[in-house]
């Protein structure tokens, strides 16, 4: 595949897509995962440390991709390790993005049923959502990029509003003392928080479409940095508002924080409903790129146009979404997706980069 001018995306769009692929379910469940793993108010420090490691891994992914301009991992993987291992990598990446799409779809259905459409069957919600999503997926990378670029600032504004408004109920004592139990809890929280940063491996695909390669690395790292800041603040306000013990027991801590927001005059009496609607848009802008990459991989695998595969994938994504029997099973699926992402985030890019350097491949 060689991209043309009509497929190119800007550096701003790169930053928006990278950040949006990372902001999904993590914004709702990260505080609980951090509180459970650290049992300490210092979990936000774990998020920062994990974010720094993610920046390093993201830098590696972009440098690898830019060795092979205008190619995705589906193409340059074969160049580096040969046809058969290249196909294996393609299958691994396709499986990851398909599994992630199913997980995102199920979480979306659960949250909508709990906070917005209590009487509507979850299956109806998920089918409607995925059907609308495929319309944007088949449009190609430019419509996806423009859509995310348009809505991303709005999503950021809403998240910042949530953070700012929640400080009315914020208790500084809930996040003190810092390092009260030493560094051990912080270390325990690094892996769970690092797994919530999954999604930046979208750069294995985006680099093929970048309009100005010299700015691609900076743009991608900017997107990751935005997520580090937002995740850190969400963990701080969740613990500061609810306490560590309460955050550990709440299913969706960030929604609980939004529900507690109550300004004089009752203007934000149901802020969680408003936040839920914007979060649905946020999930849409995360689901579509995942769906697109999985479809693109299948198109490359069979040397066909990716668009038919976008439709063919929907039943499989729906079956994955419906596989968990209850909410606990949904979270277990999330753990599987998170640990699986290690292969696409770290293992595959690292060893492909090493082999490419040893063989002196790429630009």
Beta strands, then each sheet from edge to edge (+ up, - down):
end
